[in-house]
Amino acid sequence: MEKTLLRIITLDKICFEKEVKMAIFDVADGQVGVLPGHAPLTIGLKEGEGSIRAINDDEEIVFTLNGGFAKISADSIVILTESAYENINS
């Protein structure tokens, strides 16, 4: 299956950078799911505390985010956020 590169970037570091099968994140009106080959899109993330789920072959990684933006292209997703914390017990 195809994959897309997901990067989660905060003000001071790259928190996550890995190829994933799918990403699902919170936006103002609900959630957006992104698969490889998605049409280009820039969208605001949910203000305040939201989340992103990165789904791969046999794992799901969940981060709590604090607002920001997502820039999506056919082969990558870049999340720019004030802060991001991995949820270890997801």
PyMOL commands that set and color helices and strands:
alter all, ss='L'
color gray80, all
select strands_A, chain A and resi 4-9+14-20+22-27+30-34+41-44+49-55+60-66+69-72+76-80+84-86
alter strands_A, ss='S'
color yellow, strands_A
deselect
rebuild
show_as cartoon
